[in-house]
Amino acid sequence: MARNRHADDILNVNVGGKRYTVRRTDLLVDPKSKLADWFKPGTVKPIATDKGGLNPLS
């Protein structure tokens, strides 16, 4: 299911089991990075979530 993704979104991510709350713009700083690929606005690929609904980034 595609989600509406905006550059100013606040996201909750799981990095190695630790929860972080970040702005989408922080994940888009390097436009060539995998994070930018996953979280850029207009992306229609579903991003996996863990049991808590967080995006796992480990």
N, CA, C and O atoms as a MOPAC input file, in Angstrom:
PM7 MOZYME 1SCF
protein

 N      0.84200 1    -1.17700 1     0.00000 1
 C      0.00000 1     0.00000 1     0.00000 1
 C      0.88800 1     1.24100 1     0.00000 1
 O      1.77300 1     1.37400 1     0.84500 1
 N      0.65900 1     2.12300 1    -0.91800 1
 C      1.46600 1     3.33600 1    -1.00300 1
 C      1.03000 1     4.32800 1     0.06000 1
 O     -0.15300 1     4.44500 1     0.38100 1
 N      1.99000 1     5.02500 1     0.58700 1
 C      1.71000 1     6.05500 1     1.58500 1
 C      2.03800 1     7.41000 1     0.99600 1
 O      2.92200 1     7.53200 1     0.14900 1
 N      1.32200 1     8.43100 1     1.44800 1
 C      1.60700 1     9.78800 1     1.02900 1
 C      2.82900 1    10.26400 1     1.80600 1
 O      2.79100 1    10.33000 1     3.03500 1
 N      3.90000 1    10.59400 1     1.11400 1
 C      5.15100 1    10.96200 1     1.78700 1
 C      5.48800 1    12.40900 1     1.49200 1
 O      5.61200 1    12.80200 1     0.33200 1
 N      5.63300 1    13.18400 1     2.52100 1
 C      5.96100 1    14.59700 1     2.39600 1
 C      7.31500 1    14.85200 1     3.03500 1
 O      7.68700 1    14.18400 1     3.99900 1
 N      8.05000 1    15.81700 1     2.49900 1
 C      9.39800 1    16.10600 1     2.98100 1
 C      9.43100 1    16.54200 1     4.43700 1
 O     10.44700 1    16.35200 1     5.10600 1
 N      8.34500 1    17.12300 1     4.94900 1
 C      8.36200 1    17.61900 1     6.32600 1
 C      7.77000 1    16.63400 1     7.32700 1
 O      7.51300 1    17.00500 1     8.47300 1
 N      7.55000 1    15.39300 1     6.92100 1
 C      7.00500 1    14.37000 1     7.82100 1
 C      7.94500 1    14.08300 1     8.98400 1
 O      9.16500 1    14.20200 1     8.86200 1
 N      7.35600 1    13.70300 1    10.10900 1
 C      8.10400 1    13.19800 1    11.25500 1
 C      7.95800 1    11.68100 1    11.21600 1
 O      6.84500 1    11.16500 1    11.11300 1
 N      9.07300 1    10.97000 1    11.29800 1
 C      9.07200 1     9.51300 1    11.20300 1
 C      9.62100 1     8.89000 1    12.47200 1
 O     10.48200 1     9.46500 1    13.13700 1
 N      9.12200 1     7.72100 1    12.79800 1
 C      9.67000 1     6.90900 1    13.88200 1
 C     10.37200 1     5.73100 1    13.23100 1
 O      9.76300 1     4.97400 1    12.47500 1
 N     11.66100 1     5.58000 1    13.52800 1
 C     12.44000 1     4.49600 1    12.93600 1
 C     13.09400 1     3.66600 1    14.03000 1
 O     13.34000 1     4.15000 1    15.13500 1
 N     13.36600 1     2.42800 1    13.70800 1
 C     14.01100 1     1.48900 1    14.61400 1
 C     15.39500 1     1.21200 1    14.04500 1
 O     15.51700 1     0.61800 1    12.97300 1
 N     16.43200 1     1.63300 1    14.74800 1
 C     17.81300 1     1.42800 1    14.30500 1
 C     18.49800 1     0.52100 1    15.30900 1
 O     18.82800 1     0.94200 1    16.41700 1
 N     18.70800 1    -0.72000 1    14.91600 1
 C     19.36500 1    -1.67700 1    15.80100 1
 C     18.63300 1    -1.89200 1    17.11100 1
 O     19.26200 1    -2.13200 1    18.14100 1
 N     17.30300 1    -1.80900 1    17.08500 1
 C     16.51000 1    -2.02900 1    18.28400 1
 C     16.23300 1    -0.77800 1    19.10400 1
 O     15.50600 1    -0.83400 1    20.09600 1
 N     16.80600 1     0.34900 1    18.69600 1
 C     16.56600 1     1.60800 1    19.40900 1
 C     15.65700 1     2.50500 1    18.56900 1
 O     15.85800 1     2.65700 1    17.36500 1
 N     14.65100 1     3.09700 1    19.22400 1
 C     13.68200 1     3.94400 1    18.53300 1
 C     14.20100 1     5.37700 1    18.42000 1
 O     14.70600 1     5.95100 1    19.38500 1
 N     14.06200 1     5.94200 1    17.21400 1
 C     14.41500 1     7.33100 1    16.96200 1
 C     13.24600 1     8.01600 1    16.26700 1
 O     12.55500 1     7.40400 1    15.45300 1
 N     13.02900 1     9.27500 1    16.58900 1
 C     12.05600 1    10.10100 1    15.89100 1
 C     12.85500 1    11.12300 1    15.09700 1
 O     13.63300 1    11.88800 1    15.66600 1
 N     12.66100 1    11.13400 1    13.77500 1
 C     13.45600 1    11.98800 1    12.88800 1
 C     12.54800 1    12.68900 1    11.88100 1
 O     11.43800 1    12.24000 1    11.59600 1
 N     13.04800 1    13.78700 1    11.36000 1
 C     12.34800 1    14.45100 1    10.25300 1
 C     12.75700 1    13.75900 1     8.96000 1
 O     13.90900 1    13.35900 1     8.79600 1
 N     11.81400 1    13.62200 1     8.05500 1
 C     12.13100 1    13.00800 1     6.76800 1
 C     13.27500 1    13.76500 1     6.08700 1
 O     14.12600 1    13.14800 1     5.44700 1
 N     13.30100 1    15.09700 1     6.21900 1
 C     14.35500 1    15.88600 1     5.57800 1
 C     15.74800 1    15.46900 1     6.05600 1
 O     16.71300 1    15.56000 1     5.29800 1
 N     15.85900 1    15.01200 1     7.31000 1
 C     17.15300 1    14.54100 1     7.81500 1
 C     17.60100 1    13.27700 1     7.08400 1
 O     18.79700 1    13.06600 1     6.88000 1
 N     16.65000 1    12.44500 1     6.69300 1
 C     16.97900 1    11.20400 1     5.98800 1
 C     17.26000 1    11.45300 1     4.50900 1
 O     17.76800 1    10.57200 1     3.81500 1
 N     16.93400 1    12.64100 1     4.02900 1
 C     17.10400 1    12.97200 1     2.61500 1
 C     18.32600 1    13.84400 1     2.34000 1
 O     18.51900 1    14.29300 1     1.21000 1
 N     19.15200 1    14.09000 1     3.35300 1
 C     20.30300 1    14.98400 1     3.20600 1
 C     21.21300 1    14.55100 1     2.05800 1
 O     21.63200 1    15.38900 1     1.25900 1
 N     21.52200 1    13.26700 1     1.96400 1
 C     22.34600 1    12.76100 1     0.86300 1
 C     21.41800 1    12.12000 1    -0.16400 1
 O     20.96300 1    10.99500 1     0.04500 1
 N     21.12500 1    12.80600 1    -1.26400 1
 C     20.15400 1    12.30500 1    -2.23200 1
 C     20.55700 1    10.99200 1    -2.90500 1
 O     19.71600 1    10.32800 1    -3.51200 1
 N     21.83800 1    10.61000 1    -2.80400 1
 C     22.29400 1     9.35500 1    -3.41100 1
 C     22.28900 1     8.19100 1    -2.42500 1
 O     22.65300 1     7.07100 1    -2.78500 1
 N     21.87900 1     8.44800 1    -1.18300 1
 C     21.91400 1     7.40300 1    -0.15700 1
 C     20.71600 1     6.46600 1    -0.25900 1
 O     19.70000 1     6.80100 1    -0.86800 1
 N     20.84900 1     5.29300 1     0.34200 1
 C     19.76000 1     4.32300 1     0.40600 1
 C     18.60300 1     4.89400 1     1.21900 1
 O     17.44200 1     4.65300 1     0.89000 1
 N     18.90600 1     5.65100 1     2.28100 1
 C     17.84300 1     6.27200 1     3.07900 1
 C     17.00700 1     7.22200 1     2.22100 1
 O     15.77800 1     7.21500 1     2.30200 1
 N     17.66300 1     8.02900 1     1.41000 1
 C     16.93300 1     8.94700 1     0.53300 1
 C     16.07800 1     8.16500 1    -0.45400 1
 O     14.95200 1     8.55400 1    -0.76400 1
 N     16.62400 1     7.06000 1    -0.94100 1
 C     15.87700 1     6.19600 1    -1.85500 1
 C     14.60000 1     5.67200 1    -1.20000 1
 O     13.54200 1     5.65000 1    -1.82800 1
 N     14.70000 1     5.25700 1     0.04300 1
 C     13.57100 1     4.66700 1     0.76400 1
 C     12.53500 1     5.69600 1     1.18100 1
 O     11.33900 1     5.40700 1     1.17100 1
 N     12.97900 1     6.89900 1     1.54800 1
 C     12.08700 1     7.85300 1     2.20300 1
 C     11.76300 1     9.10900 1     1.40700 1
 O     11.05700 1     9.98100 1     1.91600 1
 N     12.25300 1     9.23400 1     0.17400 1
 C     11.97500 1    10.45400 1    -0.58800 1
 C     10.48100 1    10.57400 1    -0.90500 1
 O      9.79900 1     9.57000 1    -1.10800 1
 N      9.97800 1    11.82700 1    -0.94700 1
 C      8.57100 1    12.03600 1    -1.29000 1
 C      8.27900 1    11.46600 1    -2.67700 1
 O      9.10800 1    11.55100 1    -3.58300 1
 N      7.12200 1    10.89900 1    -2.82200 1
 C      6.73000 1    10.31200 1    -4.09500 1
 C      7.09300 1     8.85100 1    -4.23600 1
 O      6.67500 1     8.20100 1    -5.19400 1
 N      7.86900 1     8.31800 1    -3.29400 1
 C      8.21700 1     6.90800 1    -3.33400 1
 C      6.96700 1     6.09100 1    -3.07800 1
 O      6.23300 1     6.35100 1    -2.12400 1
 N      6.72400 1     5.11300 1    -3.92000 1
 C      5.52700 1     4.29200 1    -3.74700 1
 C      5.85900 1     2.89400 1    -3.23800 1
 O      4.95800 1     2.10600 1    -2.95100 1
 N      7.15800 1     2.58400 1    -3.12400 1
 C      7.54900 1     1.28100 1    -2.58100 1
 C      7.18000 1     1.22900 1    -1.10500 1
 O      7.50300 1     2.15100 1    -0.35700 1
 N      6.51200 1     0.17000 1    -0.67600 1
 C      6.19600 1     0.07900 1     0.75400 1
 C      7.46600 1    -0.10600 1     1.58000 1
 O      8.37400 1    -0.83500 1     1.18100 1
 N      7.52200 1     0.54800 1     2.71200 1
 C      8.64100 1     0.40800 1     3.63400 1
 C      8.19400 1    -0.54000 1     4.73400 1
 O      7.12100 1    -0.37300 1     5.31400 1
 N      9.01800 1    -1.53100 1     5.01400 1
 C      8.67700 1    -2.51300 1     6.04900 1
 C      8.54600 1    -1.83000 1     7.40300 1
 O      9.21200 1    -0.83000 1     7.67300 1
 N      7.68700 1    -2.37300 1     8.24400 1
 C      7.56200 1    -1.89400 1     9.61700 1
 C      7.67600 1    -3.07500 1    10.56200 1
 O      7.34600 1    -4.20500 1    10.20000 1
 N      8.14500 1    -2.81200 1    11.77700 1
 C      8.24400 1    -3.87100 1    12.77500 1
 C      6.91700 1    -3.99100 1    13.52300 1
 O      5.94000 1    -3.33000 1    13.17100 1
 N      6.88400 1    -4.83000 1    14.55100 1
 C      5.65400 1    -5.06100 1    15.32000 1
 C      5.10300 1    -3.78800 1    15.93800 1
 O      3.89400 1    -3.66800 1    16.13500 1
 N      5.97200 1    -2.83900 1    16.24400 1
 C      5.55700 1    -1.57500 1    16.85000 1
 C      5.18300 1    -0.51500 1    15.82300 1
 O      4.86000 1     0.61500 1    16.18900 1
 N      5.22500 1    -0.87000 1    14.54000 1
 C      4.89300 1     0.08300 1    13.48600 1
 C      6.03800 1     0.99300 1    13.09600 1
 O      5.83600 1     1.96600 1    12.36900 1
 N      7.25300 1     0.68900 1    13.57400 1
 C      8.42900 1     1.50400 1    13.25400 1
 C      9.09500 1     0.97900 1    11.99500 1
 O      8.95600 1    -0.19600 1    11.65800 1
 N      9.81900 1     1.84700 1    11.29800 1
 C     10.59800 1     1.44000 1    10.14200 1
 C     11.94300 1     0.91100 1    10.62000 1
 O     12.75000 1     1.68800 1    11.13000 1
 N     12.21800 1    -0.40400 1    10.47000 1
 C     13.50100 1    -0.94200 1    10.93500 1
 C     14.63500 1    -0.57600 1     9.98200 1
 O     14.54400 1    -0.83000 1     8.78100 1
 N     15.69100 1     0.01100 1    10.50600 1
 C     16.84200 1     0.42700 1     9.70700 1
 C     18.11700 1    -0.18300 1    10.26300 1
 O     19.06100 1     0.54100 1    10.58100 1
 N     18.15600 1    -1.49200 1    10.38400 1
 C     19.36400 1    -2.11100 1    10.93100 1
 C     20.13500 1    -2.85600 1     9.88400 1
 O     21.18000 1    -3.43600 1    10.18200 1

